[in-house]
Amino acid sequence: MNCSASSSPCVPGSFPFSGASSVSRFSVQQLCPSSAPSSSSCYRFRCRSQSVTSDPKFVLHEALDSSGIDSTFARVAREGFCSQIRRLSNLERETSICINREVDLAKTALYIAAEDDSLVSHSSVPLPVDDFIQRLYDVSMGYCSYYNSYFKFSPEKFLESLERYLYTVKGFRRTNTWNLAEPRALYLHSVLTHRSGSAVMLSLIYSEILKTLRMWGLLNFDVEIFVPHDLHSLPRGYQKQKSKFIDDPHILTSDSLLVEMLRNLKDAFWPFQHNYSLSLFLRAAQAANCVDTSNYVDERSFSSSF
């Protein structure tokens, strides 16, 4: 996504996005009104070249169009992504994905996938975002026909049955996000199709099931999702009132889910993967194909001779 922070002196940082269209970006911009105290702050995601009052500009898409590549579907997906991000208020950014209200995170993830799919496949039809939203809804409501009696049980039993449904009955499983042979684990539509995904994607699906059950009045207690940071564990739910302070790093907010989703895509598709055993100079030289890697000498032993 061609989105980045503007040149405001109040920009705290940006979050690069690079899926199959590895030039895409979005960022969070800190706005500091002159009338506000210096200690106050608010945040807003903005698309590159997009002012608050004007429509988003699509530099990448215009370049593709000028070269004869139709970017119509990619533009529509980008507009959908930006329409969701505009709803991301300062409060919403820090809200857990389990109780998120304003931003449709599942649809946002599908818009990301739709743009990448259009730019890579050059398909004559767009990715059916609404169909995958319906598929996610069907997964959520399918739980009711399997475990409707568990709504009367304790929160622990209820969550245990929900995870049995998600990971055993429906067969969703965890894949290693660093395994580049399975980039489909990083796109929501692929995860819904193949039932294999990253911890972030499985957490998103888990949270959407919880929100659907709550919408239908079938969930009457607060749930949080423990998102693992290892490469094997599955996301697990627990009753919110029993959470501990140490769990905070394992809780995804709307902001952290989007950042992690886009970071995973960049790590998977960025053509110049990092080799942290090399210096910045040698990594740059290797990326530019200026160095014959077969003649590398361990630079740590080289530097120790001085």
ZABA-883825 format. One record per residue (C-alpha): residue number from 1; x, y, z; residue in three letters. Coordinates in Angstrom, 1 decimal. Example, Ala and Ser with C-alpha at 12.3 -4.5 7.8 and 13.67 -1.06 7.14 Angstrom:
BEGIN
REC; nuvo; px; py; pz; tilum
REC; 1; 12.3; -4.5; 7.8; ALA;
REC; 2; 13.7; -1.1; 7.1; SER;
//
This chain:
BEGIN
REC; nuvo; px; py; pz; tilum
REC; 1; 0.0; 0.0; 0.0; MET;
REC; 2; 1.5; 3.3; -1.0; ASN;
REC; 3; 1.0; 4.9; 2.4; CYS;
REC; 4; 3.4; 6.7; 4.6; SER;
REC; 5; 3.7; 9.5; 7.1; ALA;
REC; 6; 3.6; 13.1; 5.8; SER;
REC; 7; 6.4; 15.5; 6.5; SER;
REC; 8; 4.9; 16.7; 9.8; SER;
REC; 9; 7.5; 17.1; 12.6; PRO;
REC; 10; 5.1; 15.2; 14.9; CYS;
REC; 11; 5.4; 11.9; 13.0; VAL;
REC; 12; 6.4; 9.2; 15.6; PRO;
REC; 13; 7.1; 6.4; 13.1; GLY;
REC; 14; 5.9; 4.5; 10.1; SER;
REC; 15; 4.9; 1.0; 9.3; PHE;
REC; 16; 6.1; -0.4; 6.0; PRO;
REC; 17; 3.9; -2.7; 4.0; PHE;
REC; 18; 5.3; -4.9; 1.4; SER;
REC; 19; 3.3; -7.9; 0.2; GLY;
REC; 20; 3.6; -9.1; -3.3; ALA;
REC; 21; 3.4; -5.4; -4.3; SER;
REC; 22; 6.5; -4.6; -2.2; SER;
REC; 23; 6.3; -0.9; -2.6; VAL;
REC; 24; 3.3; -0.5; -0.4; SER;
REC; 25; 3.3; 1.4; 2.9; ARG;
REC; 26; 1.1; 2.9; 5.5; PHE;
REC; 27; 1.9; 4.8; 8.6; SER;
REC; 28; 0.5; 6.4; 11.8; VAL;
REC; 29; 0.8; 10.1; 11.9; GLN;
REC; 30; 0.7; 12.1; 15.2; GLN;
REC; 31; -1.3; 15.3; 14.8; LEU;
REC; 32; -0.3; 18.1; 17.1; CYS;
REC; 33; -2.9; 21.0; 16.9; PRO;
REC; 34; -1.4; 24.3; 17.8; SER;
REC; 35; -4.1; 24.9; 20.4; SER;
REC; 36; -3.5; 21.6; 22.2; ALA;
REC; 37; -1.1; 21.1; 25.1; PRO;
REC; 38; 2.3; 19.8; 24.2; SER;
REC; 39; 1.7; 16.7; 26.2; SER;
REC; 40; -1.5; 15.7; 24.3; SER;
REC; 41; -1.4; 13.7; 21.1; SER;
REC; 42; -3.7; 11.9; 18.7; CYS;
REC; 43; -2.9; 9.5; 15.9; TYR;
REC; 44; -4.2; 8.9; 12.5; ARG;
REC; 45; -3.3; 6.5; 9.7; PHE;
REC; 46; -3.0; 8.3; 6.4; ARG;
REC; 47; -2.3; 7.3; 2.9; CYS;
REC; 48; 0.7; 8.8; 1.0; ARG;
REC; 49; -0.2; 12.0; -0.9; SER;
REC; 50; -3.6; 12.0; 0.8; GLN;
REC; 51; -4.7; 15.2; 2.6; SER;
REC; 52; -7.4; 15.2; 5.2; VAL;
REC; 53; -9.9; 16.8; 2.7; THR;
REC; 54; -8.9; 15.2; -0.6; SER;
REC; 55; -9.3; 11.8; -2.1; ASP;
REC; 56; -6.3; 9.5; -1.9; PRO;
REC; 57; -3.8; 9.7; -4.7; LYS;
REC; 58; -2.4; 6.5; -6.2; PHE;
REC; 59; 1.1; 7.1; -7.4; VAL;
REC; 60; 1.9; 3.4; -7.9; LEU;
REC; 61; -1.4; 2.8; -9.7; HIS;
REC; 62; -1.0; 5.8; -12.0; GLU;
REC; 63; 2.5; 4.6; -12.9; ALA;
REC; 64; 1.1; 1.1; -13.7; LEU;
REC; 65; -1.8; 2.6; -15.8; ASP;
REC; 66; 0.7; 4.7; -17.7; SER;
REC; 67; 2.7; 1.6; -18.6; SER;
REC; 68; -0.4; -0.2; -19.9; GLY;
REC; 69; -1.2; -2.3; -16.7; ILE;
REC; 70; -4.8; -1.9; -15.6; ASP;
REC; 71; -4.9; -1.1; -11.9; SER;
REC; 72; -8.6; -0.7; -11.5; THR;
REC; 73; -9.2; -3.5; -9.1; PHE;
REC; 74; -6.1; -2.5; -7.1; ALA;
REC; 75; -7.4; 1.0; -6.8; ARG;
REC; 76; -10.8; -0.2; -5.5; VAL;
REC; 77; -9.0; -2.4; -2.9; ALA;
REC; 78; -6.8; 0.5; -1.8; ARG;
REC; 79; -9.8; 2.8; -1.4; GLU;
REC; 80; -11.5; 0.1; 0.7; GLY;
REC; 81; -8.4; -0.2; 2.9; PHE;
REC; 82; -8.2; 3.6; 3.3; CYS;
REC; 83; -11.9; 3.8; 4.1; SER;
REC; 84; -11.4; 1.4; 7.0; GLN;
REC; 85; -8.1; 3.1; 8.3; ILE;
REC; 86; -9.8; 6.5; 8.4; ARG;
REC; 87; -12.0; 5.1; 11.2; ARG;
REC; 88; -9.0; 4.2; 13.4; LEU;
REC; 89; -9.3; 6.8; 16.1; SER;
REC; 90; -6.8; 7.2; 18.9; ASN;
REC; 91; -8.9; 5.1; 21.2; LEU;
REC; 92; -9.6; 2.5; 18.6; GLU;
REC; 93; -5.9; 2.0; 18.0; ARG;
REC; 94; -5.4; 0.8; 21.6; GLU;
REC; 95; -8.5; -1.3; 21.7; THR;
REC; 96; -8.2; -5.1; 21.8; SER;
REC; 97; -9.2; -6.9; 18.6; ILE;
REC; 98; -11.7; -8.8; 20.6; CYS;
REC; 99; -13.8; -5.7; 21.3; ILE;
REC; 100; -13.0; -3.6; 18.3; ASN;
REC; 101; -16.0; -1.7; 17.0; ARG;
REC; 102; -15.2; 1.0; 14.4; GLU;
REC; 103; -12.8; -0.7; 12.1; VAL;
REC; 104; -13.7; -4.0; 10.3; ASP;
REC; 105; -10.3; -5.7; 10.7; LEU;
REC; 106; -11.3; -8.7; 8.6; ALA;
REC; 107; -12.4; -6.6; 5.7; LYS;
REC; 108; -9.2; -4.5; 6.1; THR;
REC; 109; -7.1; -7.6; 5.8; ALA;
REC; 110; -9.0; -8.8; 2.8; LEU;
REC; 111; -8.5; -5.4; 1.0; TYR;
REC; 112; -4.8; -5.8; 1.5; ILE;
REC; 113; -5.0; -9.3; -0.1; ALA;
REC; 114; -7.2; -8.0; -2.9; ALA;
REC; 115; -4.8; -5.3; -3.9; GLU;
REC; 116; -1.8; -7.6; -3.9; ASP;
REC; 117; -3.8; -10.3; -5.8; ASP;
REC; 118; -4.8; -7.8; -8.5; SER;
REC; 119; -1.3; -6.4; -8.9; LEU;
REC; 120; 0.3; -9.9; -9.2; VAL;
REC; 121; -2.2; -12.0; -10.9; SER;
REC; 122; -3.6; -9.4; -13.3; HIS;
REC; 123; -6.9; -11.2; -13.0; SER;
REC; 124; -9.9; -10.1; -15.0; SER;
REC; 125; -12.0; -10.3; -11.8; VAL;
REC; 126; -11.3; -8.8; -8.4; PRO;
REC; 127; -10.8; -10.9; -5.3; LEU;
REC; 128; -14.4; -11.4; -3.9; PRO;
REC; 129; -13.9; -9.6; -0.5; VAL;
REC; 130; -17.6; -9.9; 0.4; ASP;
REC; 131; -17.7; -13.6; -0.3; ASP;
REC; 132; -14.8; -14.2; 2.1; PHE;
REC; 133; -16.5; -12.1; 4.7; ILE;
REC; 134; -19.5; -14.4; 4.3; GLN;
REC; 135; -17.2; -17.4; 4.6; ARG;
REC; 136; -15.8; -16.0; 7.9; LEU;
REC; 137; -19.3; -15.4; 9.1; TYR;
REC; 138; -20.3; -19.0; 8.2; ASP;
REC; 139; -17.3; -20.3; 10.2; VAL;
REC; 140; -18.5; -18.3; 13.2; SER;
REC; 141; -22.1; -19.4; 13.0; MET;
REC; 142; -21.1; -23.0; 12.4; GLY;
REC; 143; -19.9; -23.2; 16.0; TYR;
REC; 144; -23.5; -22.8; 17.2; CYS;
REC; 145; -24.6; -26.0; 15.5; SER;
REC; 146; -21.7; -28.0; 17.0; TYR;
REC; 147; -21.5; -26.7; 20.5; TYR;
REC; 148; -24.7; -24.8; 21.3; ASN;
REC; 149; -25.0; -26.5; 24.7; SER;
REC; 150; -21.6; -25.0; 25.8; TYR;
REC; 151; -23.1; -21.5; 26.0; PHE;
REC; 152; -24.5; -22.5; 29.4; LYS;
REC; 153; -21.1; -23.7; 30.7; PHE;
REC; 154; -18.3; -21.8; 32.4; SER;
REC; 155; -16.1; -19.4; 30.4; PRO;
REC; 156; -13.3; -21.9; 30.5; GLU;
REC; 157; -15.4; -24.7; 29.1; LYS;
REC; 158; -16.9; -22.4; 26.5; PHE;
REC; 159; -13.5; -21.3; 25.2; LEU;
REC; 160; -12.2; -24.8; 25.3; GLU;
REC; 161; -15.1; -25.9; 23.1; SER;
REC; 162; -14.6; -23.0; 20.8; LEU;
REC; 163; -10.9; -23.8; 20.3; GLU;
REC; 164; -11.8; -27.5; 19.7; ARG;
REC; 165; -14.1; -26.4; 17.0; TYR;
REC; 166; -11.7; -24.0; 15.4; LEU;
REC; 167; -8.5; -26.1; 15.6; TYR;
REC; 168; -9.9; -29.6; 15.4; THR;
REC; 169; -13.3; -29.7; 13.7; VAL;
REC; 170; -12.5; -26.9; 11.2; LYS;
REC; 171; -8.9; -27.9; 11.1; GLY;
REC; 172; -7.2; -24.5; 11.3; PHE;
REC; 173; -3.5; -24.9; 12.0; ARG;
REC; 174; -0.5; -22.7; 12.6; ARG;
REC; 175; 2.3; -22.3; 10.0; THR;
REC; 176; 5.6; -20.6; 10.3; ASN;
REC; 177; 5.4; -17.1; 9.1; THR;
REC; 178; 9.0; -17.2; 8.1; TRP;
REC; 179; 8.5; -20.1; 5.8; ASN;
REC; 180; 8.5; -18.3; 2.4; LEU;
REC; 181; 7.2; -21.5; 0.7; ALA;
REC; 182; 3.8; -20.7; 2.3; GLU;
REC; 183; 3.1; -17.0; 1.8; PRO;
REC; 184; -0.6; -17.9; 1.7; ARG;
REC; 185; -0.4; -18.1; 5.4; ALA;
REC; 186; -0.2; -14.3; 5.6; LEU;
REC; 187; -3.4; -13.5; 3.6; TYR;
REC; 188; -6.8; -13.9; 5.2; LEU;
REC; 189; -8.6; -15.2; 2.1; HIS;
REC; 190; -5.9; -17.9; 1.7; SER;
REC; 191; -6.0; -18.9; 5.4; VAL;
REC; 192; -9.8; -19.2; 5.2; LEU;
REC; 193; -9.4; -21.4; 2.1; THR;
REC; 194; -6.5; -23.6; 3.2; HIS;
REC; 195; -7.1; -23.4; 6.9; ARG;
REC; 196; -3.4; -22.8; 7.6; SER;
REC; 197; -2.1; -19.4; 8.8; GLY;
REC; 198; 0.2; -17.3; 10.9; SER;
REC; 199; -0.5; -16.6; 14.6; ALA;
REC; 200; -1.8; -13.1; 13.6; VAL;
REC; 201; -4.2; -14.4; 11.0; MET;
REC; 202; -5.5; -17.2; 13.4; LEU;
REC; 203; -6.0; -14.6; 16.1; SER;
REC; 204; -7.9; -12.4; 13.7; LEU;
REC; 205; -10.3; -15.3; 12.8; ILE;
REC; 206; -10.7; -16.2; 16.5; TYR;
REC; 207; -11.6; -12.6; 17.3; SER;
REC; 208; -14.1; -12.4; 14.5; GLU;
REC; 209; -15.8; -15.5; 15.8; ILE;
REC; 210; -16.0; -14.0; 19.2; LEU;
REC; 211; -17.5; -10.7; 17.9; LYS;
REC; 212; -20.1; -12.6; 15.9; THR;
REC; 213; -21.2; -14.7; 18.9; LEU;
REC; 214; -21.3; -11.5; 21.0; ARG;
REC; 215; -23.4; -9.8; 18.3; MET;
REC; 216; -26.0; -12.6; 18.5; TRP;
REC; 217; -26.0; -12.4; 22.3; GLY;
REC; 218; -24.3; -15.8; 22.7; LEU;
REC; 219; -21.3; -14.4; 24.5; LEU;
REC; 220; -21.9; -12.7; 27.9; ASN;
REC; 221; -18.4; -12.4; 29.3; PHE;
REC; 222; -15.2; -10.5; 28.2; ASP;
REC; 223; -12.6; -12.5; 26.4; VAL;
REC; 224; -9.0; -11.8; 25.6; GLU;
REC; 225; -6.8; -13.7; 23.1; ILE;
REC; 226; -3.3; -14.7; 24.1; PHE;
REC; 227; -1.2; -14.5; 20.9; VAL;
REC; 228; 1.9; -16.6; 21.1; PRO;
REC; 229; 5.3; -15.2; 20.1; HIS;
REC; 230; 6.9; -18.6; 19.3; ASP;
REC; 231; 6.6; -20.4; 16.0; LEU;
REC; 232; 4.4; -23.3; 17.1; HIS;
REC; 233; 1.7; -22.4; 19.7; SER;
REC; 234; -1.9; -21.5; 18.8; LEU;
REC; 235; -3.8; -18.4; 19.9; PRO;
REC; 236; -5.8; -19.1; 23.0; ARG;
REC; 237; -8.7; -17.3; 24.6; GLY;
REC; 238; -9.2; -16.6; 28.3; TYR;
REC; 239; -11.6; -14.7; 30.5; GLN;
REC; 240; -10.5; -11.1; 30.6; LYS;
REC; 241; -11.0; -10.5; 34.3; GLN;
REC; 242; -8.4; -13.3; 34.9; LYS;
REC; 243; -5.7; -11.7; 32.8; SER;
REC; 244; -2.4; -10.7; 34.3; LYS;
REC; 245; -0.2; -7.7; 33.6; PHE;
REC; 246; 2.4; -10.0; 32.1; ILE;
REC; 247; -0.1; -11.0; 29.4; ASP;
REC; 248; -0.1; -7.5; 27.9; ASP;
REC; 249; 2.6; -8.1; 25.3; PRO;
REC; 250; 0.6; -11.1; 24.0; HIS;
REC; 251; -2.6; -9.1; 23.5; ILE;
REC; 252; -3.2; -7.7; 20.0; LEU;
REC; 253; -4.8; -4.2; 19.6; THR;
REC; 254; -6.2; -3.0; 16.3; SER;
REC; 255; -3.1; -1.0; 15.8; ASP;
REC; 256; -0.6; -3.8; 16.6; SER;
REC; 257; -2.5; -6.4; 14.5; LEU;
REC; 258; -2.3; -4.2; 11.4; LEU;
REC; 259; 1.3; -3.4; 12.0; VAL;
REC; 260; 2.2; -7.1; 12.6; GLU;
REC; 261; 0.2; -8.1; 9.5; MET;
REC; 262; 2.0; -5.7; 7.3; LEU;
REC; 263; 5.4; -6.4; 8.8; ARG;
REC; 264; 5.0; -10.1; 8.2; ASN;
REC; 265; 4.2; -9.4; 4.6; LEU;
REC; 266; 7.2; -7.2; 4.1; LYS;
REC; 267; 9.5; -9.8; 5.8; ASP;
REC; 268; 8.1; -12.5; 3.5; ALA;
REC; 269; 8.2; -10.7; 0.2; PHE;
REC; 270; 10.9; -8.0; 0.5; TRP;
REC; 271; 13.5; -9.2; -2.1; PRO;
REC; 272; 16.6; -8.2; 0.0; PHE;
REC; 273; 16.3; -10.4; 3.1; GLN;
REC; 274; 18.6; -9.5; 6.0; HIS;
REC; 275; 21.6; -11.5; 7.0; ASN;
REC; 276; 22.4; -10.1; 10.4; TYR;
REC; 277; 25.7; -11.9; 10.6; SER;
REC; 278; 27.1; -9.4; 8.0; LEU;
REC; 279; 27.8; -5.8; 8.4; SER;
REC; 280; 25.5; -3.2; 6.9; LEU;
REC; 281; 28.0; -2.6; 4.1; PHE;
REC; 282; 28.3; -6.2; 3.1; LEU;
REC; 283; 24.6; -6.7; 3.3; ARG;
REC; 284; 24.1; -3.8; 0.9; ALA;
REC; 285; 26.9; -5.0; -1.4; ALA;
REC; 286; 25.3; -8.5; -1.4; GLN;
REC; 287; 21.9; -7.1; -2.2; ALA;
REC; 288; 23.4; -5.2; -5.2; ALA;
REC; 289; 25.1; -8.3; -6.4; ASN;
REC; 290; 28.5; -6.6; -6.1; CYS;
REC; 291; 30.0; -9.3; -4.0; VAL;
REC; 292; 30.8; -12.9; -4.8; ASP;
REC; 293; 29.3; -14.8; -1.8; THR;
REC; 294; 31.4; -17.8; -2.5; SER;
REC; 295; 34.5; -15.8; -1.4; ASN;
REC; 296; 33.1; -14.5; 1.9; TYR;
REC; 297; 35.4; -14.6; 4.9; VAL;
REC; 298; 33.9; -14.5; 8.3; ASP;
REC; 299; 34.1; -10.8; 8.9; GLU;
REC; 300; 34.2; -11.3; 12.7; ARG;
REC; 301; 37.5; -13.1; 12.4; SER;
REC; 302; 38.7; -10.5; 9.9; PHE;
REC; 303; 37.9; -7.6; 12.2; SER;
REC; 304; 39.5; -9.3; 15.2; SER;
REC; 305; 42.9; -9.2; 13.4; SER;
REC; 306; 43.0; -5.4; 13.8; PHE;
//
